[in-house]
Amino acid sequence: MRTIKITLAIACYMCLTILTAHAQKFYRVHQDNVKPSMMLEYEKVAKEFNEACKAHNVQTQWLATTMDDFRYLYVSPIENFAALDERPMADMAKAMGDDFGKLFERFDKCYDSHGTYIIVLDEELTYMPEGITQTQEGLDYRDYYFIHFTPENAKNLKEAMKGVKEMFAAKGSKNYYRIYRTGFGQMDSYYMIAMSSKDAIDSAQKSKENQELLGPERFEVFGKVLKYASKMEEVTGEIRRDLSYMPK
């Protein structure tokens, strides 16, 4: 038992060290899995909550994203684990009194599950040769690809994904993407690929042009990724500027 405790302590220390050293790459994500039947009510409450945050100038920020499977994600950059203990809405809650709790009671009726976790922007695997950014002007539509993997395949999958980036770079692809990997707070391991477009039509056009650019070589390169993936998911979504928040 003592050995296990020592091992856990060392692991936590290593995670904290890594997180502090690469603060700009880590994000806290709060995810609400909204009931389809409650989506309109959820949207109403979320907008009221956003307006309340503006009124009280809450000192935090988030980028809101929705997915077509009714996932709502609120993504905030964090500097270290200490940020997880901060309570930026404490003053707002005190000022609003019972109304603050009532807002969240209304939220709770809209989903069966929700939670918070950390994801890591993997700059080594990300392909954005003109500079990495989460948001691009006029490109709020998103294609998300989730590549799940088991621990035994982690190393091989990463090498395979490096091969994809090398192929895109060699061909001069304009189909840029960001890659995030799971961090603290999640049991499953996966990479999430995010690609930005104007809309669904723009996404389809860029995908077709990219396939023609990459040519038959893409089958072998992508095949190596599939070889080490335990599960694949594809969803679409969009950045929600109206639900995102930035203090004054």
SERO-4910 file (N, C-alpha, C, O; in steps of 0.05 Angstrom, whole numbers):
BEGIN
 pado doro    nc1    nc2    nc3   cac1   cac2   cac3    cc1    cc2    cc3    oc1    oc2    oc3
  Met    A     17    -24      0      0      0      0     17     25      0     12     44    -14
  Arg    A     38     25     16     56     48     18     69     53     -9     72     77    -17
  Thr    A     77     32    -23     89     35    -50     70     47    -69     78     64    -86
  Ile    A     44     39    -68     24     50    -86     20     80    -81     18     96    -99
  Lys    A     20     88    -55     16    116    -48     39    133    -58     36    155    -68
  Ile    A     64    122    -55     88    136    -65     87    140    -95     93    161   -106
  Thr    A     79    118   -109     77    119   -138     57    140   -147     62    155   -166
  Leu    A     33    141   -134     13    160   -140     23    189   -135     17    207   -151
  Ala    A     37    192   -113     47    219   -107     67    228   -128     66    251   -137
  Ile    A     84    210   -137    104    217   -158     89    224   -184     96    243   -198
  Ala    A     69    208   -191     53    213   -215     40    240   -215     40    255   -235
  Cys    A     28    247   -192     15    273   -190     34    296   -192     29    316   -204
  Tyr    A     58    292   -180     79    312   -182     88    316   -210     92    339   -219
  Met    A     91    294   -225    100    296   -253     79    310   -270     85    326   -287
  Cys    A     53    304   -265     31    317   -280     31    347   -274     27    363   -293
  Leu    A     35    354   -249     35    382   -242     58    397   -255     55    419   -265
  Thr    A     81    384   -256    105    396   -268    100    401   -298    107    422   -309
  Ile    A     89    380   -311     84    383   -340     64    404   -346     67    420   -364
  Leu    A     42    405   -329     21    424   -334     31    452   -331     24    470   -346
  Thr    A     48    457   -311     59    484   -306     77    492   -328     77    515   -337
  Ala    A     93    473   -339    113    479   -359    100    485   -386    112    500   -403
  His    A     76    475   -391     63    478   -417     35    490   -413     15    480   -425
  Ala    A     33    510   -396      7    521   -389    -10    529   -413    -34    524   -413
  Gln    A      2    541   -433    -13    551   -456    -26    529   -472    -43    535   -489
  Lys    A    -19    504   -468    -30    482   -483    -52    467   -470    -63    448   -481
  Phe    A    -59    475   -445    -79    460   -430   -105    475   -427   -105    500   -424
  Tyr    A   -127    460   -429   -153    473   -428   -172    457   -409   -172    432   -410
  Arg    A   -187    472   -394   -208    459   -378   -234    460   -394   -241    480   -405
  Val    A   -247    437   -396   -271    434   -411   -294    426   -393   -293    406   -379
  His    A   -315    442   -393   -340    434   -380   -359    424   -401   -365    439   -420
  Gln    A   -369    400   -398   -386    388   -419   -414    382   -408   -416    368   -387
  Asp    A   -434    392   -421   -462    386   -415   -474    368   -437   -474    376   -460
  Asn    A   -483    345   -430   -496    327   -449   -526    332   -448   -541    319   -432
  Val    A   -535    350   -464   -562    360   -463   -583    340   -475   -578    328   -496
  Lys    A   -606    338   -462   -627    322   -472   -638    336   -497   -643    360   -497
  Pro    A   -642    321   -519   -653    333   -543   -679    348   -538   -683    370   -549
  Ser    A   -696    337   -521   -722    350   -516   -720    375   -500   -739    391   -499
  Met    A   -696    380   -487   -692    403   -470   -673    423   -482   -664    442   -469
  Met    A   -666    420   -508   -646    437   -520   -655    467   -520   -638    484   -513
  Leu    A   -679    472   -527   -689    500   -528   -689    513   -501   -681    536   -498
  Glu    A   -697    498   -480   -696    508   -453   -668    513   -444   -662    533   -431
  Tyr    A   -650    494   -451   -622    496   -443   -610    522   -456   -596    537   -442
  Glu    A   -616    526   -481   -605    550   -495   -615    575   -481   -600    594   -478
  Lys    A   -640    576   -473   -651    599   -459   -637    604   -433   -629    627   -427
  Val    A   -632    583   -417   -619    587   -391   -590    594   -396   -579    612   -381
  Ala    A   -576    582   -415   -548    588   -421   -544    617   -428   -524    629   -420
  Lys    A   -563    628   -444   -560    656   -451   -565    675   -428   -552    696   -425
  Glu    A   -584    667   -410   -589    683   -386   -564    683   -368   -557    703   -356
  Phe    A   -552    659   -366   -528    656   -349   -505    673   -361   -491    686   -346
  Asn    A   -503    673   -387   -482    689   -400   -486    718   -395   -466    733   -389
  Glu    A   -510    728   -396   -516    756   -391   -511    763   -362   -501    785   -357
  Ala    A   -516    745   -344   -511    750   -316   -481    752   -311   -472    769   -295
  Cys    A   -465    736   -325   -436    737   -322   -426    764   -332   -407    776   -320
  Lys    A   -437    774   -354   -429    800   -365   -436    822   -345   -421    840   -340
  Ala    A   -460    820   -333   -469    841   -315   -451    842   -290   -447    864   -279
  His    A   -441    819   -282   -424    819   -258   -394    818   -265   -377    816   -247
  Asn    A   -388    819   -291   -361    820   -301   -344    798   -287   -323    804   -276
  Val    A   -353    774   -289   -339    751   -277   -311    748   -290   -308    749   -314
  Gln    A   -291    745   -273   -263    744   -282   -254    716   -291   -237    704   -278
  Thr    A   -266    707   -312   -258    682   -324   -266    684   -354   -276    704   -362
  Gln    A   -261    663   -369   -268    663   -398   -272    635   -408   -262    616   -397
  Trp    A   -288    633   -429   -291    607   -442   -300    611   -471   -313    631   -478
  Leu    A   -294    591   -487   -303    590   -515   -323    567   -516   -317    545   -509
  Ala    A   -348    574   -524   -369    554   -524   -371    541   -552   -369    553   -572
  Thr    A   -375    515   -551   -378    499   -575   -401    479   -572   -405    468   -550
  Thr    A   -416    476   -593   -438    456   -593   -431    435   -614   -419    440   -634
  Met    A   -440    410   -608   -437    388   -627   -464    378   -635   -484    381   -620
  Asp    A   -466    364   -658   -492    356   -668   -504    333   -653   -527    325   -659
  Asp    A   -490    323   -633   -502    302   -615   -511    314   -589   -513    300   -569
  Phe    A   -515    341   -588   -525    356   -566   -505    358   -543   -513    362   -519
  Arg    A   -479    357   -549   -459    363   -530   -453    393   -530   -450    405   -552
  Tyr    A   -452    406   -507   -445    434   -504   -419    435   -488   -417    425   -466
  Leu    A   -398    446   -500   -372    448   -487   -364    476   -482   -367    494   -500
  Tyr    A   -353    481   -458   -343    508   -451   -314    505   -445   -306    493   -424
  Val    A   -297    516   -462   -268    511   -461   -253    536   -451   -256    558   -462
  Ser    A   -237    532   -429   -222    554   -417   -193    546   -415   -187    524   -406
  Pro    A   -175    564   -423   -146    559   -419   -139    560   -389   -151    576   -375
  Ile    A   -121    543   -380   -113    543   -352    -83    543   -351    -69    534   -369
  Glu    A    -72    554   -329    -43    556   -326    -32    533   -309    -10    524   -315
  Asn    A    -47    523   -289    -38    502   -272    -61    490   -257    -84    498   -260
  Phe    A    -55    469   -241    -76    456   -226    -90    474   -206   -113    470   -199
  Ala    A    -75    494   -196    -87    513   -177   -112    526   -189   -130    534   -174
  Ala    A   -112    529   -215   -135    542   -228   -161    527   -224   -182    538   -225
  Leu    A   -158    501   -219   -182    484   -215   -196    490   -189   -219    484   -185
  Asp    A   -181    502   -170   -192    509   -144   -203    537   -143   -216    545   -123
  Glu    A   -200    552   -164   -210    580   -164   -240    580   -165   -252    562   -177
  Arg    A   -252    601   -154   -281    604   -154   -288    632   -165   -296    650   -150
  Pro    A   -285    636   -191   -289    662   -203   -317    672   -201   -322    696   -204
  Met    A   -337    655   -196   -365    663   -194   -374    667   -166   -398    670   -161
  Ala    A   -356    666   -146   -364    668   -118   -378    695   -113   -399    695   -100
  Asp    A   -366    717   -122   -378    743   -118   -405    746   -132   -424    757   -121
  Met    A   -406    735   -156   -431    735   -171   -453    720   -156   -476    729   -155
  Ala    A   -446    696   -146   -465    680   -131   -476    695   -106   -499    694   -100
  Lys    A   -457    708    -92   -465    723    -68   -484    746    -75   -503    751    -61
  Ala    A   -477    760    -97   -493    783   -105   -521    774   -115   -541    789   -110
  Met    A   -523    752   -129   -548    743   -140   -566    729   -119   -590    727   -123
  Gly    A   -553    718    -98   -569    704    -78   -582    679    -88   -570    663   -102
  Asp    A   -608    676    -82   -622    652    -90   -625    649   -120   -627    627   -130
  Asp    A   -625    671   -134   -628    670   -163   -605    655   -177   -608    643   -198
  Phe    A   -581    656   -164   -558    641   -175   -563    611   -175   -560    597   -194
  Gly    A   -572    601   -152   -578    573   -149   -601    564   -167   -601    542   -177
  Lys    A   -621    582   -170   -644    575   -187   -636    572   -216   -647    555   -231
  Leu    A   -616    588   -225   -606    584   -252   -595    556   -257   -601    544   -277
  Phe    A   -580    546   -238   -568    520   -241   -588    498   -236   -585    476   -247
  Glu    A   -609    503   -221   -631    484   -219   -645    480   -246   -653    458   -253
  Arg    A   -647    502   -260   -659    501   -287   -640    487   -306   -649    472   -324
  Phe    A   -614    491   -303   -594    477   -320   -597    447   -315   -597    431   -334
  Asp    A   -599    439   -290   -598    410   -283   -621    394   -295   -619    370   -299
  Lys    A   -643    408   -302   -666    394   -314   -661    388   -343   -676    373   -356
  Cys    A   -640    400   -354   -635    399   -383   -616    377   -392   -613    371   -416
  Tyr    A   -602    364   -373   -583    343   -380   -583    321   -359   -590    325   -336
  Asp    A   -576    297   -368   -573    274   -350   -545    271   -339   -541    258   -319
  Ser    A   -526    282   -353   -498    280   -344   -482    305   -353   -488    316   -374
  His    A   -462    312   -338   -444    333   -345   -419    330   -328   -419    316   -308
  Gly    A   -397    343   -336   -373    341   -320   -351    359   -332   -354    372   -352
  Thr    A   -328    359   -317   -306    376   -325   -281    360   -327   -276    342   -310
  Tyr    A   -264    365   -347   -239    351   -351   -219    369   -365   -226    392   -372
  Ile    A   -195    359   -369   -174    374   -382   -166    361   -408   -164    337   -410
  Ile    A   -163    378   -429   -151    368   -454   -126    383   -460   -122    405   -450
  Val    A   -109    371   -476    -83    383   -482    -81    388   -513    -85    370   -528
  Leu    A    -73    412   -520    -68    418   -548    -41    407   -555    -21    415   -544
  Asp    A    -41    387   -574    -16    375   -582     -4    389   -606    -12    384   -629
  Glu    A     14    408   -600     25    424   -622     43    408   -641     45    414   -664
  Glu    A     54    386   -631     72    369   -647     56    356   -669     66    352   -691
  Leu    A     31    349   -664     14    335   -683     -4    354   -699    -14    346   -720
  Thr    A     -8    377   -689    -26    397   -702    -13    407   -728     11    411   -730
  Tyr    A    -31    410   -748    -21    420   -774    -34    447   -780    -56    448   -790
  Met    A    -21    468   -772    -29    496   -778     -4    512   -784      5    527   -767
  Pro    A      8    508   -807     34    521   -814     35    551   -812     56    563   -810
  Glu    A     12    564   -813     11    593   -812      7    604   -784      5    628   -779
  Gly    A      7    585   -764      4    593   -736    -20    580   -724    -41    579   -736
  Ile    A    -17    570   -700    -39    555   -686    -58    574   -672    -49    591   -656
  Thr    A    -83    572   -678   -104    587   -664   -129    570   -662   -135    555   -681
  Gln    A   -144    573   -640   -169    559   -637   -191    571   -654   -209    556   -664
  Thr    A   -190    596   -658   -212    610   -673   -200    624   -698   -179    637   -696
  Gln    A   -213    621   -720   -206    634   -745   -229    650   -755   -252    640   -756
  Glu    A   -225    675   -762   -246    693   -770   -263    681   -793   -253    673   -814
  Gly    A   -289    679   -788   -308    669   -808   -308    639   -811   -322    629   -829
  Leu    A   -293    625   -794   -292    595   -796   -302    583   -770   -286    571   -755
  Asp    A   -328    585   -764   -339    575   -739   -351    547   -741   -358    535   -721
  Tyr    A   -353    536   -765   -363    509   -769   -340    490   -762   -317    495   -769
  Arg    A   -347    467   -749   -326    448   -741   -333    419   -750   -356    410   -748
  Asp    A   -312    406   -758   -312    377   -761   -294    366   -740   -271    373   -738
  Tyr    A   -305    348   -723   -290    335   -702   -287    306   -707   -306    292   -713
  Tyr    A   -263    296   -704   -257    268   -708   -244    258   -682   -223    268   -673
  Phe    A   -256    238   -669   -245    226   -645   -232    199   -651   -245    181   -662
  Ile    A   -207    197   -645   -192    172   -649   -185    160   -622   -167    170   -609
  His    A   -199    140   -614   -195    127   -588   -173    106   -591   -169     94   -612
  Phe    A   -158    102   -569   -136     82   -570   -131     70   -543   -138     82   -522
  Thr    A   -119     47   -543   -112     34   -518    -83     40   -511    -68     47   -529
  Pro    A    -75     37   -485    -48     44   -477    -26     30   -494     -6     42   -500
  Glu    A    -31      5   -501    -10    -10   -516     -5      2   -544     16     -3   -556
  Asn    A    -25     16   -554    -22     27   -581    -16     57   -582    -15     69   -604
  Ala    A    -12     69   -559     -8     98   -557     16    108   -574     14    127   -589
  Lys    A     38     95   -570     63    103   -584     60    100   -614     68    118   -629
  Asn    A     50     77   -623     48     72   -652     28     90   -665     32     99   -687
  Leu    A      6     96   -650    -14    115   -662     -2    143   -665     -7    156   -685
  Lys    A     13    152   -645     25    178   -648     43    180   -672     43    199   -686
  Glu    A     59    159   -676     77    159   -699     62    159   -725     69    172   -744
  Ala    A     39    144   -725     22    144   -750     11    171   -755      8    179   -778
  Met    A      3    186   -734     -8    212   -738     13    233   -746      7    252   -759
  Lys    A     37    228   -737     59    245   -747     62    241   -777     68    260   -792
  Gly    A     58    217   -787     59    211   -815     38    226   -831     43    235   -853
  Val    A     14    229   -819     -7    245   -832      2    274   -835     -1    286   -856
  Lys    A     12    285   -813     21    313   -814     43    317   -835     43    337   -849
  Glu    A     62    298   -836     84    300   -856     73    299   -884     83    314   -902
  Met    A     53    283   -889     41    281   -916     27    307   -923     30    317   -945
  Phe    A     12    318   -904     -2    344   -909     18    366   -915     14    382   -934
  Ala    A     40    366   -900     60    387   -904     74    384   -931     78    404   -945
  Ala    A     81    359   -938     95    354   -963     78    361   -987     88    370  -1008
  Lys    A     52    357   -985     33    363  -1007     24    392  -1007     11    401  -1026
  Gly    A     31    407   -985     22    435   -983     -8    437   -979    -21    456   -990
  Ser    A    -20    419   -964    -48    419   -959    -57    445   -945    -43    455   -927
  Lys    A    -81    455   -953    -93    478   -940   -115    470   -920   -128    487   -909
  Asn    A   -118    444   -916   -137    434   -898   -125    431   -870   -115    410   -862
  Tyr    A   -124    453   -856   -110    454   -830   -127    441   -808   -151    438   -810
  Tyr    A   -113    432   -787   -127    419   -765   -111    422   -739    -86    425   -740
  Arg    A   -126    421   -717   -114    421   -690   -119    394   -678   -140    382   -682
  Ile    A   -100    384   -662   -104    359   -648   -102    363   -618    -82    374   -608
  Tyr    A   -122    353   -604   -122    353   -575   -122    324   -565   -132    306   -578
  Arg    A   -109    320   -542   -109    294   -530   -120    295   -502   -120    316   -489
  Thr    A   -130    273   -493   -142    272   -466   -122    277   -444    -98    270   -447
  Gly    A   -131    289   -423   -114    295   -400   -127    286   -374   -140    266   -373
  Phe    A   -123    302   -353   -133    296   -327   -164    295   -327   -177    312   -339
  Gly    A   -175    275   -313   -204    274   -310   -219    255   -329   -243    254   -329
  Gln    A   -204    241   -346   -216    222   -365   -203    195   -364   -179    193   -362
  Met    A   -219    174   -364   -209    147   -364   -202    137   -392   -182    124   -395
  Asp    A   -218    144   -411   -213    136   -438   -192    153   -451   -189    177   -444
  Ser    A   -176    142   -470   -155    157   -483   -163    161   -512   -171    143   -526
  Tyr    A   -161    187   -521   -167    192   -549   -154    218   -558   -146    235   -542
  Tyr    A   -151    221   -584   -143    246   -597   -169    258   -609   -185    243   -620
  Met    A   -172    284   -607   -194    297   -620   -182    316   -641   -166    334   -635
  Ile    A   -190    312   -666   -181    329   -688   -203    349   -694   -226    341   -698
  Ala    A   -196    374   -695   -215    396   -700   -207    410   -726   -184    420   -729
  Met    A   -226    411   -745   -221    424   -771   -242    446   -774   -266    442   -769
  Ser    A   -233    470   -783   -251    493   -785   -259    499   -813   -243    497   -832
  Ser    A   -284    507   -817   -295    515   -843   -316    537   -840   -323    543   -817
  Lys    A   -325    547   -862   -346    568   -861   -373    555   -854   -388    565   -838
  Asp    A   -378    532   -868   -403    517   -864   -400    489   -874   -378    481   -882
  Ala    A   -421    474   -875   -420    446   -883   -412    443   -913   -397    425   -920
  Ile    A   -421    462   -930   -414    461   -958   -384    467   -962   -370    453   -977
  Asp    A   -374    487   -948   -345    493   -949   -329    470   -939   -308    464   -951
  Ser    A   -338    457   -918   -324    433   -907   -322    411   -928   -301    399   -932
  Ala    A   -344    405   -941   -345    384   -961   -327    390   -985   -313    373   -995
  Gln    A   -327    415   -993   -311    423  -1016   -281    421  -1009   -265    411  -1025
  Lys    A   -273    430   -986   -245    428   -978   -236    399   -975   -214    393   -981
  Ser    A   -254    382   -965   -248    354   -961   -243    341   -989   -224    326   -992
  Lys    A   -260    347  -1008   -257    336  -1035   -231    345  -1047   -216    329  -1059
  Glu    A   -225    371  -1046   -201    382  -1057   -176    370  -1044   -156    365  -1057
  Asn    A   -178    366  -1018   -155    355  -1003   -150    326  -1011   -127    317  -1013
  Gln    A   -171    310  -1015   -168    283  -1024   -154    281  -1051   -136    265  -1055
  Glu    A   -161    299  -1069   -149    300  -1096   -120    308  -1094   -103    298  -1108
  Leu    A   -114    326  -1076    -86    336  -1072    -69    314  -1060    -46    309  -1070
  Leu    A    -79    299  -1040    -63    279  -1027    -59    254  -1045    -39    241  -1044
  Gly    A    -79    248  -1061    -77    226  -1080    -79    199  -1066    -85    197  -1043
  Pro    A    -72    177  -1081    -74    150  -1071    -56    145  -1046    -61    126  -1031
  Glu    A    -36    161  -1043    -17    158  -1021    -32    159   -994    -23    148   -974
  Arg    A    -54    174   -994    -68    178   -968    -79    152   -956    -81    150   -932
  Phe    A    -86    133   -973    -97    108   -963    -78     93   -945    -85     83   -924
  Glu    A    -53     92   -953    -33     78   -937    -27     93   -911    -24     81   -890
  Val    A    -25    120   -913    -18    136   -890    -41    136   -870    -36    132   -846
  Phe    A    -66    140   -879    -89    139   -861    -93    111   -850   -103    107   -828
  Gly    A    -86     91   -866    -90     63   -858    -73     56   -833    -82     40   -817
  Lys    A    -50     68   -830    -33     64   -807    -47     75   -782    -44     64   -760
  Val    A    -61     97   -785    -76    108   -762    -98     90   -754   -102     84   -730
  Leu    A   -113     80   -774   -135     62   -768   -126     36   -755   -141     24   -739
  Lys    A   -103     28   -762    -92      3   -751    -89      3   -721    -93    -17   -708
  Tyr    A    -84     27   -710    -79     29   -681   -102     42   -666   -100     47   -642
  Ala    A   -123     48   -680   -147     60   -667   -166     39   -657   -171     19   -671
  Ser    A   -176     42   -633   -195     23   -622   -224     31   -628   -242     14   -628
  Lys    A   -228     56   -634   -255     66   -641   -252     93   -655   -234    109   -648
  Met    A   -270     99   -674   -270    125   -688   -298    137   -685   -318    124   -687
  Glu    A   -298    163   -682   -323    178   -681   -320    203   -698   -298    215   -699
  Glu    A   -342    212   -711   -341    236   -726   -367    252   -720   -389    241   -723
  Val    A   -364    277   -711   -387    294   -706   -381    322   -717   -357    329   -721
  Thr    A   -402    337   -722   -398    364   -731   -408    383   -709   -422    374   -691
  Gly    A   -401    408   -711   -409    427   -691   -403    455   -700   -396    460   -723
  Glu    A   -405    474   -681   -399    501   -688   -390    516   -663   -398    510   -640
  Ile    A   -374    537   -667   -367    555   -645   -392    573   -640   -403    584   -658
  Arg    A   -399    575   -615   -422    592   -607   -412    618   -594   -407    619   -570
  Arg    A   -410    638   -610   -401    664   -600   -420    675   -579   -412    689   -560
  Asp    A   -447    669   -583   -467    680   -565   -466    667   -537   -477    678   -518
  Leu    A   -454    644   -535   -451    630   -509   -423    632   -498   -418    623   -475
  Ser    A   -405    643   -514   -377    646   -504   -376    671   -486   -393    688   -487
  Tyr    A   -354    672   -470   -353    694   -451   -324    704   -448   -305    688   -446
  Met    A   -321    730   -446   -296    744   -441   -301    768   -423   -318    784   -430
  Pro    A   -288    770   -401   -293    793   -383   -285    819   -396   -269    820   -414
  Lys    A   -296    842   -385   -289    868   -395   -260    875   -389   -250    896   -396
***
